[in-house]
Amino acid sequence: MSQIICKIVETEAERRAHFAIRQAVFVEEQGMFSGSDVDEHDPHAVHIIALNQTTGQVVGAVRVYEAEPGVWYGGRMAVLQEYRRHLPPIGPLLDRLAERTVSERGCRRFLAYIQMQNVRFFERLGWSKIGEPALHCGQPHQLMEANLAAQLWREVKLETHLESVRKPGRGSRLPSTAGGPGLGARSAGARLGS
Ligand SMILES: CC(C)(COP(=O)(O)OP(=O)(O)OC[C@H]1O[C@@H](n2cnc3c(N)ncnc32)[C@H](O)[C@@H]1OP(=O)(O)O)[C@@H](O)C(=O)NCCC(=O)NCCS
């Protein structure tokens, strides 16, 4: 089993690797775009990669961008074919960092156009359908929205658990941010590794 981490692209090599994953999956494998899937959102998007730490190979990608103040879109989530069904699964790791990334940037609504065969996958990650399917990039897609509050709350619980393990005796009392993405939740999320 390979050690996989997800990170925001920092170097030119990582940026090229991010676009290479998208090219392999959305242009060559799925044929959803001809030539290139790069569009007008990429210049201001935050690009994320999944990296096999054992080999240094980039194996997955996703991007997020702000469409209007507080409203972000995620997209282009892709995992190389040979890394699908990996343990731990890489798509959910990419989603987790995408949700944390937009939350830390003041996102109130995190949306995505999801290919119909992947709706169930995103529902299992806490996303909900909005309205009826519609054509997007020439193919049927379902608009979906992430449950950012639940994501942040999961991270608070994990951070609190780690704190109680690090400092036995201080107990594992949860912060008073239950049910909402308060400042405590956001800063706790920011301290977690991928
Ligand atoms: C969609 C994608 C990113 C998923 O990432 P992944 O790392 O391969 O995820 P996995 O296949 O390991 O699945 C993780 C979990 O979700 C489930 N799952 C995967 N695809 C699913 C789907 N379409 N519907 C329901 N559940 C799904 C798996 O069964 C697994 O559950 P388990 O842990 O209980 O076994 C990947 O399949 C991919 O790159 N597909 C091609 C590009 C694409 O379609 N991108 C999304 C555009 S909207």
The ligand as an SDF file (V2000), in Angstrom:
LIG
                    3D

 48 50  0  0  0  0  0  0  0  0999 V2000
  -14.3980    9.5780   -9.2800 C   0  0  0  0  0  0  0  0  0  0  0  0
  -12.9810    9.2820   -8.7860 C   0  0  0  0  0  0  0  0  0  0  0  0
  -12.2280   10.5800   -8.5850 C   0  0  0  0  0  0  0  0  0  0  0  0
  -13.1200    8.5160   -7.4470 C   0  0  0  0  0  0  0  0  0  0  0  0
  -11.8670    8.4460   -6.7820 O   0  0  0  0  0  0  0  0  0  0  0  0
  -11.2400    7.0530   -6.3070 P   0  0  0  0  0  0  0  0  0  0  0  0
  -10.0270    7.3490   -5.5070 O   0  0  0  0  0  0  0  0  0  0  0  0
  -11.0480    6.1930   -7.5090 O   0  0  0  0  0  0  0  0  0  0  0  0
  -12.3440    6.4480   -5.3690 O   0  0  0  0  0  0  0  0  0  0  0  0
  -12.6120    4.9000   -5.1300 P   0  0  0  0  0  0  0  0  0  0  0  0
  -13.0310    4.2300   -6.4030 O   0  0  0  0  0  0  0  0  0  0  0  0
  -11.4480    4.2950   -4.4350 O   0  0  0  0  0  0  0  0  0  0  0  0
  -13.8850    4.9610   -4.2190 O   0  0  0  0  0  0  0  0  0  0  0  0
  -13.8960    5.3890   -2.8790 C   0  0  0  0  0  0  0  0  0  0  0  0
  -15.1940    4.9280   -2.3140 C   0  0  0  0  0  0  0  0  0  0  0  0
  -16.2650    5.4890   -3.0690 O   0  0  0  0  0  0  0  0  0  0  0  0
  -17.0010    4.4610   -3.7360 C   0  0  0  0  0  0  0  0  0  0  0  0
  -17.2770    4.8830   -5.0970 N   0  0  0  0  0  0  0  0  0  0  0  0
  -16.3830    5.1250   -6.0860 C   0  0  0  0  0  0  0  0  0  0  0  0
  -17.0060    5.5410   -7.1940 N   0  0  0  0  0  0  0  0  0  0  0  0
  -18.3290    5.5170   -6.8890 C   0  0  0  0  0  0  0  0  0  0  0  0
  -19.4840    5.8490   -7.6190 C   0  0  0  0  0  0  0  0  0  0  0  0
  -19.4340    6.2940   -8.8940 N   0  0  0  0  0  0  0  0  0  0  0  0
  -20.6720    5.7240   -6.9940 N   0  0  0  0  0  0  0  0  0  0  0  0
  -20.7440    5.3110   -5.7040 C   0  0  0  0  0  0  0  0  0  0  0  0
  -19.6750    5.0090   -4.9600 N   0  0  0  0  0  0  0  0  0  0  0  0
  -18.4810    5.1300   -5.5420 C   0  0  0  0  0  0  0  0  0  0  0  0
  -16.1430    3.2420   -3.7310 C   0  0  0  0  0  0  0  0  0  0  0  0
  -16.9100    2.0460   -3.7190 O   0  0  0  0  0  0  0  0  0  0  0  0
  -15.3850    3.4170   -2.4480 C   0  0  0  0  0  0  0  0  0  0  0  0
  -16.1910    3.0480   -1.3510 O   0  0  0  0  0  0  0  0  0  0  0  0
  -15.6250    2.0540   -0.2500 P   0  0  0  0  0  0  0  0  0  0  0  0
  -14.4400    2.7890    0.3570 O   0  0  0  0  0  0  0  0  0  0  0  0
  -16.7550    1.8820    0.6820 O   0  0  0  0  0  0  0  0  0  0  0  0
  -15.2460    0.8430   -1.0160 O   0  0  0  0  0  0  0  0  0  0  0  0
  -12.2140    8.3650   -9.7860 C   0  0  0  0  0  0  0  0  0  0  0  0
  -12.9450    7.2020   -9.9910 O   0  0  0  0  0  0  0  0  0  0  0  0
  -11.9180    9.0300  -11.1310 C   0  0  0  0  0  0  0  0  0  0  0  0
  -10.8970    9.6960  -11.2990 O   0  0  0  0  0  0  0  0  0  0  0  0
  -12.8150    8.8600  -12.1260 N   0  0  0  0  0  0  0  0  0  0  0  0
  -12.6090    9.4410  -13.4730 C   0  0  0  0  0  0  0  0  0  0  0  0
  -12.7740   10.9450  -13.4790 C   0  0  0  0  0  0  0  0  0  0  0  0
  -14.1000   11.3820  -12.9130 C   0  0  0  0  0  0  0  0  0  0  0  0
  -15.1340   10.8070  -13.2210 O   0  0  0  0  0  0  0  0  0  0  0  0
  -14.0600   12.4560  -12.0900 N   0  0  0  0  0  0  0  0  0  0  0  0
  -15.2070   12.9900  -11.4240 C   0  0  0  0  0  0  0  0  0  0  0  0
  -15.8870   13.9770  -12.2850 C   0  0  0  0  0  0  0  0  0  0  0  0
  -17.4300   14.4920  -11.5570 S   0  0  0  0  0  0  0  0  0  0  0  0
  1  2  1  0
  2  3  1  0
  2  4  1  0
  2 36  1  0
  4  5  1  0
  5  6  1  0
  6  7  2  0
  6  8  1  0
  6  9  1  0
  9 10  1  0
 10 11  2  0
 10 12  1  0
 10 13  1  0
 13 14  1  0
 14 15  1  0
 15 16  1  0
 15 30  1  0
 16 17  1  0
 17 18  1  0
 17 28  1  0
 18 19  1  0
 18 27  1  0
 19 20  2  0
 20 21  1  0
 21 22  1  0
 21 27  2  0
 22 23  1  0
 22 24  2  0
 24 25  1  0
 25 26  2  0
 26 27  1  0
 28 29  1  0
 28 30  1  0
 30 31  1  0
 31 32  1  0
 32 33  2  0
 32 34  1  0
 32 35  1  0
 36 37  1  0
 36 38  1  0
 38 39  2  0
 38 40  1  0
 40 41  1  0
 41 42  1  0
 42 43  1  0
 43 44  2  0
 43 45  1  0
 45 46  1  0
 46 47  1  0
 47 48  1  0
M  END
$$$$
